[in-house]
Amino acid sequence: MHPIERFNFDIKPKKERFFLTPLAFALSFPEMWQRHAKVNKVHMEDLEPPYVLLCTHHAFVDFKVTTKAIFPHRANYVVAIDGFIGREWLLRNVGAICKRKFTNDTRLIKQIKYSLDKLNDICAIYPEARYSLVGTTAILPESLGKMVKMLKYPVVVLNMHGNYLSQPAWHLEKRKVDLVADMTQILTKKEMASLSIDEINKKINDAFVYDEYQWQYENKIKIDFKDRAKNLHKVLYQCPHCLTESQMDSDGYKIWCNQCQKSYEMDLYGKLKAITGDTVFSHIPDWFEWQREQVKKQIDNHQYRFEDDVKIESLPNAKGYIPLGEGHLVHNEQGFHLTGKDLEGPLDLFKKPLSLYGLHVEYNYFGKGDCIDLSTLNDTYYIYPTKQNVVTKLHFAVEELYKIEKQKLNNV
């Protein structure tokens, strides 16, 4: 039996091949014109590459907005390995840098540094590492400030609006929404040298604040899309009335609880209203964050535990997913424990809370169901629980367990 070929992360990034640049522009600009995309540039006067470009992450159209924002320049993009599937040659030749999500890989830092030092390119990074789940900022890695300080290049943030609203992660059918982005140089080389890592992280986090539903409401953006609430229960999985988990459902413009029958409708401006009785949450992100607090309470009271039989797929390289069959997943205060069959023997993977500050989740991924993924430096495992509507809770638990363990370390 031949050993499994692993993705080669050591190949240095390239400048985008000259013959592919017109293709990149041709794929991006028609949609940008159709959607009246506007980029507001702040403190960008006379700034030329190389620099670090940190981008918010909402939907696939993010890459097209970024192409417009940096025009006529091109960039080396950091792209997750699943983005390379079936198109490794193309992505390498447009300058993409591959990584596995939520892993600490020093090779990535070297590739980013090479793109800046040797290729003199913009390096575009999406540090949230996943699409926003409810149009608000995802957790950013604490290592981000340390990395950009070490790189010693200007830092620009591209904060995009409308992308999430037009194609939310829980229902990818497109709606018509115009796009706006704010492109701001938040750190010059000189400022970088004088600021601490904590100060740099604060500047980045402040620049990354967004709330797409608030932006929609304030700008009176009408989304007349009949299925605007379909699959909303994927992210709003717990009923705030009877507190039952995983019994929410949704369709059309309504979301309801199958346990207590409480129903809400979403209006054309993204607000929720109870069909009868009290409205507990009118703002979707408020409901979302309330669920986080419920998970945190379970952890604090030592009542949190998830266990389920799962289906597992492996992604060792960019050729595609390899089914590994059935396995078992446990998540508790000690972290993740995944068991099953691996490509070359038994699978017995542990992920402690401090090894994961966040979790990548997908909803009905390629029609196969909701999933999470866990990565090592050599493989990524896509894990499909048998239980329905549970992955959003797992994402909360991972973040909260990381914060608790980090706080314990800081208190030592």
C-alpha positions as CSV (number, residue, x, y, z in Angstrom):
1,M,0.0,0.0,0.0
2,H,1.4,3.4,-1.0
3,P,1.7,6.0,1.7
4,I,-0.9,8.8,1.4
5,E,0.4,11.9,-0.3
6,R,0.2,15.0,2.0
7,F,-0.2,18.6,0.9
8,N,3.2,20.3,0.5
9,F,3.1,23.4,2.5
10,D,6.8,24.2,2.0
11,I,6.5,25.3,-1.7
12,K,7.1,29.0,-1.7
13,P,4.3,31.3,-2.9
14,K,4.5,32.9,-6.4
15,K,3.7,36.2,-7.8
16,E,0.4,35.9,-9.8
17,R,1.2,34.7,-13.3
18,F,0.8,37.7,-15.7
19,F,-1.6,35.7,-17.9
20,L,-4.0,35.0,-15.0
21,T,-4.4,38.6,-13.8
22,P,-6.9,39.5,-16.6
23,L,-8.9,36.4,-15.7
24,A,-9.0,37.4,-12.0
25,F,-10.3,40.8,-12.9
26,A,-12.8,39.4,-15.4
27,L,-14.2,37.1,-12.8
28,S,-14.5,39.9,-10.2
29,F,-15.5,43.1,-11.8
30,P,-18.9,42.2,-13.6
31,E,-20.4,41.3,-10.2
32,M,-18.9,44.4,-8.6
33,W,-20.6,46.6,-11.2
34,Q,-23.9,44.8,-10.9
35,R,-23.9,45.2,-7.1
36,H,-22.7,48.8,-7.1
37,A,-19.7,47.9,-5.0
38,K,-18.1,50.9,-3.3
39,V,-14.8,51.0,-1.5
40,N,-14.1,53.8,1.0
41,K,-10.4,54.3,1.4
42,V,-9.1,55.9,4.6
43,H,-5.4,56.8,5.3
44,M,-4.5,54.9,2.1
45,E,-2.8,57.9,0.3
46,D,0.5,57.0,-1.3
47,L,0.5,53.5,0.3
48,E,2.0,51.0,-2.1
49,P,2.7,47.3,-1.7
50,P,4.0,45.4,0.2
51,Y,1.6,45.6,3.2
52,V,-0.6,43.2,5.2
53,L,-4.3,43.3,4.3
54,L,-6.6,41.9,7.0
55,C,-10.1,41.3,5.7
56,T,-13.4,40.5,7.3
57,H,-15.0,37.2,6.1
58,H,-18.7,36.9,5.2
59,A,-19.1,35.0,1.9
60,F,-17.4,33.9,-1.3
61,V,-17.9,37.3,-2.8
62,D,-15.3,38.7,-0.3
63,F,-12.5,37.7,-2.7
64,K,-14.1,39.7,-5.5
65,V,-14.5,42.8,-3.2
66,T,-10.9,42.4,-2.2
67,T,-9.8,42.3,-5.8
68,K,-11.6,45.5,-6.5
69,A,-10.3,47.2,-3.3
70,I,-6.6,46.6,-4.2
71,F,-6.9,47.2,-7.9
72,P,-4.6,47.6,-9.9
73,H,-2.4,45.6,-7.6
74,R,-2.7,41.9,-6.9
75,A,-2.1,39.9,-3.7
76,N,-1.0,36.6,-2.2
77,Y,-4.1,35.3,-0.5
78,V,-4.0,32.9,2.5
79,V,-6.5,30.2,1.6
80,A,-7.7,27.2,3.6
81,I,-6.9,23.8,2.1
82,D,-10.5,23.0,1.1
83,G,-10.3,26.0,-1.2
84,F,-7.5,24.2,-3.1
85,I,-9.5,21.1,-3.9
86,G,-9.3,20.4,-7.6
87,R,-7.5,23.6,-8.4
88,E,-4.2,23.5,-6.7
89,W,-2.3,24.5,-9.8
90,L,-4.5,27.5,-10.4
91,L,-4.4,28.7,-6.8
92,R,-0.6,28.3,-6.6
93,N,-0.2,30.3,-9.8
94,V,-2.4,33.1,-8.6
95,G,-0.2,33.4,-5.6
96,A,-2.3,31.6,-2.9
97,I,-0.8,30.4,0.3
98,C,-2.4,27.3,1.8
99,K,-3.1,26.6,5.5
100,R,-5.2,24.3,7.7
101,K,-7.7,26.2,9.8
102,F,-7.1,26.7,13.5
103,T,-3.6,25.2,13.6
104,N,-0.4,26.8,14.8
105,D,1.9,26.3,11.8
106,T,5.1,28.3,11.7
107,R,5.4,27.5,8.0
108,L,2.5,29.9,7.3
109,I,4.4,32.8,8.9
110,K,7.4,32.0,6.7
111,Q,5.3,32.0,3.6
112,I,3.6,35.3,4.5
113,K,7.0,36.9,5.2
114,Y,8.4,35.6,1.9
115,S,5.4,37.1,0.0
116,L,6.1,40.5,1.6
117,D,9.9,40.5,1.6
118,K,10.7,38.8,-1.7
119,L,7.6,39.2,-3.8
120,N,6.8,42.7,-2.6
121,D,3.2,41.8,-2.7
122,I,0.1,42.6,-0.6
123,C,-0.6,39.6,1.6
124,A,-4.4,39.2,2.1
125,I,-5.4,37.3,5.2
126,Y,-8.9,36.5,6.5
127,P,-8.1,36.1,10.2
128,E,-11.6,35.1,11.3
129,A,-10.9,31.9,9.4
130,R,-14.5,31.2,8.6
131,Y,-17.6,32.9,7.3
132,S,-19.4,35.0,9.9
133,L,-22.3,33.0,11.4
134,V,-24.7,35.9,12.1
135,G,-23.0,38.9,10.5
136,T,-20.9,39.9,13.5
137,T,-17.2,39.7,14.1
138,A,-15.8,36.2,14.8
139,I,-13.1,35.7,17.4
140,L,-9.6,36.7,16.2
141,P,-6.4,34.9,17.2
142,E,-4.3,36.6,19.9
143,S,-1.2,35.7,17.9
144,L,-2.3,38.2,15.1
145,G,-0.7,41.2,16.8
146,K,2.5,39.3,17.5
147,M,2.7,38.2,13.8
148,V,2.2,41.7,12.2
149,K,4.6,43.3,14.6
150,M,7.2,40.7,13.7
151,L,6.5,41.3,9.9
152,K,7.1,45.1,10.3
153,Y,4.9,46.1,7.4
154,P,1.9,48.5,7.3
155,V,-1.4,46.9,8.3
156,V,-4.7,47.7,6.3
157,V,-8.1,46.4,7.3
158,L,-10.9,45.8,4.8
159,N,-14.2,45.7,6.6
160,M,-16.9,44.7,4.2
161,H,-20.7,45.2,4.4
162,G,-23.5,43.6,2.5
163,N,-21.6,40.4,1.7
164,Y,-23.1,38.4,4.6
165,L,-26.6,39.7,4.0
166,S,-26.5,38.6,0.4
167,Q,-25.4,35.1,1.2
168,P,-25.5,34.1,4.9
169,A,-23.5,31.0,5.8
170,W,-26.7,29.1,6.9
171,H,-28.5,29.6,3.6
172,L,-26.3,30.2,0.6
173,E,-29.0,31.2,-1.9
174,K,-28.1,34.7,-3.1
175,R,-30.2,37.8,-2.3
176,K,-29.8,41.2,-4.1
177,V,-27.7,43.5,-1.8
178,D,-25.4,46.3,-2.8
179,L,-21.8,46.1,-1.4
180,V,-19.7,48.6,0.5
181,A,-16.3,48.2,2.1
182,D,-14.1,50.4,4.3
183,M,-10.4,50.0,3.5
184,T,-8.3,51.7,6.3
185,Q,-4.6,51.7,7.0
186,I,-4.7,51.2,10.8
187,L,-0.9,50.9,11.3
188,T,2.1,52.5,9.6
189,K,5.6,51.0,9.9
190,K,6.5,53.7,12.4
191,E,3.4,53.1,14.6
192,M,4.1,49.4,14.5
193,A,7.5,49.8,16.0
194,S,6.3,52.0,18.9
195,L,3.2,49.9,19.9
196,S,3.0,46.8,22.2
197,I,1.5,43.6,20.9
198,D,-1.6,44.2,23.1
199,E,-2.0,47.7,21.6
200,I,-1.7,46.3,18.1
201,N,-4.3,43.6,18.8
202,K,-6.7,46.3,20.2
203,K,-6.3,48.4,17.0
204,I,-7.0,45.3,14.9
205,N,-10.0,44.2,17.0
206,D,-11.5,47.7,17.0
207,A,-11.2,47.9,13.2
208,F,-12.9,44.5,12.8
209,V,-16.1,45.4,14.6
210,Y,-19.2,44.9,12.5
211,D,-22.8,44.0,12.8
212,E,-24.5,43.4,9.5
213,Y,-28.0,43.4,10.8
214,Q,-27.5,46.7,12.5
215,W,-25.9,48.0,9.3
216,Q,-28.9,46.8,7.3
217,Y,-31.4,48.4,9.7
218,E,-29.6,51.8,10.0
219,N,-29.2,52.0,6.2
220,K,-32.8,50.9,5.6
221,I,-31.7,48.1,3.3
222,K,-34.8,46.2,2.2
223,I,-34.2,42.5,1.4
224,D,-37.5,41.3,-0.1
225,F,-36.4,37.6,-0.3
226,K,-39.2,35.1,0.5
227,D,-36.8,32.6,2.1
228,R,-34.9,35.2,4.2
229,A,-35.3,33.2,7.4
230,K,-34.9,29.7,5.9
231,N,-32.3,27.7,7.9
232,L,-32.0,30.6,10.5
233,H,-32.5,27.9,13.1
234,K,-29.1,26.6,12.3
235,V,-27.6,29.5,14.2
236,L,-30.5,30.2,16.5
237,Y,-30.8,26.7,17.8
238,Q,-32.2,27.3,21.3
239,C,-35.6,28.6,22.2
240,P,-35.4,31.6,24.5
241,H,-38.9,30.9,25.8
242,C,-38.9,27.2,26.8
243,L,-35.0,26.9,26.7
244,T,-35.2,23.7,24.6
245,E,-32.1,23.1,22.4
246,S,-32.0,21.8,18.8
247,Q,-35.8,21.9,18.4
248,M,-35.9,25.2,16.5
249,D,-37.0,25.1,12.8
250,S,-37.4,27.7,10.1
251,D,-38.7,28.3,6.6
252,G,-39.7,31.2,4.4
253,Y,-39.6,34.3,6.7
254,K,-40.4,32.5,9.9
255,I,-38.6,30.7,12.7
256,W,-40.3,28.6,15.4
257,C,-39.8,26.2,18.3
258,N,-41.2,22.7,17.7
259,Q,-41.3,22.2,21.5
260,C,-43.4,25.2,22.7
261,Q,-44.6,26.4,19.3
262,K,-43.4,30.0,19.8
263,S,-42.9,31.6,16.4
264,Y,-41.1,34.7,15.1
265,E,-41.1,36.3,11.7
266,M,-38.2,38.2,10.1
267,D,-39.1,41.5,8.4
268,L,-37.6,43.0,5.3
269,Y,-35.0,44.9,7.4
270,G,-33.7,41.9,9.3
271,K,-35.6,42.4,12.5
272,L,-37.4,39.6,14.3
273,K,-40.9,39.9,15.9
274,A,-42.9,37.3,17.8
275,I,-46.1,36.4,15.9
276,T,-48.0,36.3,19.2
277,G,-46.9,37.4,22.6
278,D,-43.7,38.9,23.8
279,T,-40.7,39.4,21.5
280,V,-37.6,38.4,23.5
281,F,-35.1,39.1,20.8
282,S,-35.7,41.4,17.8
283,H,-32.0,41.6,16.9
284,I,-30.6,38.3,15.6
285,P,-27.0,38.7,17.1
286,D,-28.6,39.3,20.5
287,W,-30.3,35.9,20.4
288,F,-27.0,34.4,19.1
289,E,-25.0,35.8,22.0
290,W,-27.6,34.8,24.5
291,Q,-27.0,31.2,23.5
292,R,-23.3,31.7,24.1
293,E,-24.1,32.7,27.7
294,Q,-26.3,29.6,28.1
295,V,-23.3,27.4,27.0
296,K,-21.0,29.3,29.4
297,K,-23.3,28.6,32.3
298,Q,-23.3,24.9,31.5
299,I,-19.5,24.9,31.4
300,D,-19.2,26.9,34.7
301,N,-21.6,24.4,36.3
302,H,-19.7,21.4,34.9
303,Q,-22.8,20.4,33.0
304,Y,-21.4,20.7,29.5
305,R,-20.8,17.5,27.5
306,F,-21.4,16.5,23.9
307,E,-21.1,12.9,22.6
308,D,-22.2,11.4,19.4
309,D,-21.5,8.9,16.7
310,V,-20.2,10.7,13.6
311,K,-19.2,10.2,10.0
312,I,-15.6,11.2,9.2
313,E,-13.8,12.4,6.0
314,S,-10.1,13.1,5.6
315,L,-8.5,15.8,3.6
316,P,-4.8,15.0,3.5
317,N,-4.2,16.9,0.2
318,A,-6.0,19.0,-2.4
319,K,-7.3,16.0,-4.4
320,G,-10.5,15.7,-2.4
321,Y,-12.2,14.2,0.6
322,I,-11.6,10.6,1.6
323,P,-14.4,8.8,3.5
324,L,-13.2,7.2,6.8
325,G,-16.5,5.7,7.8
326,E,-18.1,6.0,11.2
327,G,-16.4,7.2,14.4
328,H,-17.1,8.7,17.7
329,L,-16.8,12.2,19.0
330,V,-16.7,13.5,22.6
331,H,-16.4,17.1,23.6
332,N,-16.2,18.2,27.2
333,E,-14.0,20.4,29.5
334,Q,-11.0,18.3,28.5
335,G,-11.5,19.2,24.8
336,F,-12.3,17.0,21.8
337,H,-11.6,13.2,21.5
338,L,-12.2,11.8,18.1
339,T,-11.9,8.0,17.5
340,G,-12.4,5.9,14.4
341,K,-10.3,4.6,11.5
342,D,-7.7,6.7,9.9
343,L,-6.1,6.4,6.4
344,E,-3.1,4.3,7.7
345,G,-4.4,2.9,11.0
346,P,-6.6,3.8,14.0
347,L,-7.7,7.4,14.5
348,D,-7.4,8.6,18.1
349,L,-7.2,12.4,18.1
350,F,-7.2,14.7,21.1
351,K,-7.7,18.4,20.9
352,K,-7.3,20.2,24.2
353,P,-9.1,23.5,24.9
354,L,-6.0,25.6,24.6
355,S,-5.2,24.2,21.2
356,L,-8.4,25.6,19.7
357,Y,-9.5,29.2,20.2
358,G,-12.2,28.8,17.6
359,L,-14.0,26.1,15.6
360,H,-14.9,26.0,11.9
361,V,-18.5,24.8,11.2
362,E,-20.4,24.2,8.0
363,Y,-24.1,23.9,7.5
364,N,-25.3,21.1,5.1
365,Y,-21.8,20.9,3.6
366,F,-22.1,19.8,0.0
367,G,-25.5,18.3,0.9
368,K,-23.9,15.9,3.4
369,G,-25.2,17.6,6.6
370,D,-23.8,20.0,9.2
371,C,-20.2,19.4,10.1
372,I,-17.2,20.6,12.1
373,D,-13.5,20.1,11.1
374,L,-10.5,19.4,13.3
375,S,-7.0,19.7,11.9
376,T,-3.5,18.4,12.6
377,L,-0.5,19.7,10.7
378,N,-0.9,16.7,8.2
379,D,-4.6,16.3,7.9
380,T,-8.1,17.8,8.3
381,Y,-11.0,15.7,9.5
382,Y,-14.5,16.7,8.5
383,I,-16.9,15.4,11.1
384,Y,-20.6,15.0,10.6
385,P,-22.6,14.4,13.8
386,T,-25.7,12.1,13.8
387,K,-27.5,14.5,16.1
388,Q,-29.2,17.4,14.3
389,N,-28.5,21.1,14.8
390,V,-25.6,20.9,17.2
391,V,-22.6,22.4,15.5
392,T,-23.3,26.0,16.5
393,K,-23.3,25.0,20.2
394,L,-20.0,23.2,19.7
395,H,-18.5,26.4,18.3
396,F,-19.6,28.4,21.4
397,A,-18.3,25.7,23.7
398,V,-14.8,25.7,22.0
399,E,-14.5,29.5,22.3
400,E,-15.7,29.6,25.9
401,L,-13.5,26.7,27.1
402,Y,-10.5,28.4,25.5
403,K,-11.2,31.6,27.3
404,I,-11.5,29.8,30.7
405,E,-8.3,27.9,30.2
406,K,-6.5,31.0,29.0
407,Q,-7.7,32.9,32.1
408,K,-6.4,30.1,34.3
409,L,-2.9,30.5,32.7
410,N,-3.0,34.2,33.2
411,N,-3.8,33.8,36.9
412,V,-0.9,31.5,37.6
